[in-house]
Amino acid sequence: MSSSSLLPAASAATLSLPDMAQTVGHGIVSRTVLATPEMRVVWFSFAAGQSLTEHTNPARALVQVLGGACEFTVEGKVHTLRTGDLLHFPPNAPHAVVAAEAMTMLLTLTPVRSA
């Protein structure tokens, strides 16, 4: 278990995502919800207009928008996401995000294991 994870990796536990919601006047806040060898779950809160520039990650990704809206660009294609939307993208796909309004999301990453 990562000491900075909000949930323990070795036992069952609960976490209230609405209780994590916090107003971010500016910037981006991220918290590791769970970190195991099989996956990493990260909670993000973006102030309106904040962005992450294009980058890649060697893991498979699933984005779940919990509140607000954003434009998520994956491999050059823009996806407008709102509360309740999911976005999947494969490992090493170039991606970027811009918060159209204040928003929160969960990012689940699963590493690709070699055979």
Buried (B, 14 or more C-beta within 10 A) or exposed (E): EEEEBBBEBEEEEEEEEEEBBEEBEEEBBEBBBBBBEEBBBBBBBBBBEBBBEEEEBEBBBBBBBBBBBBBBBBEEEEBEBEEEBEBEBEBEBEBBBBBBEBBBBBBBBBBEEEE
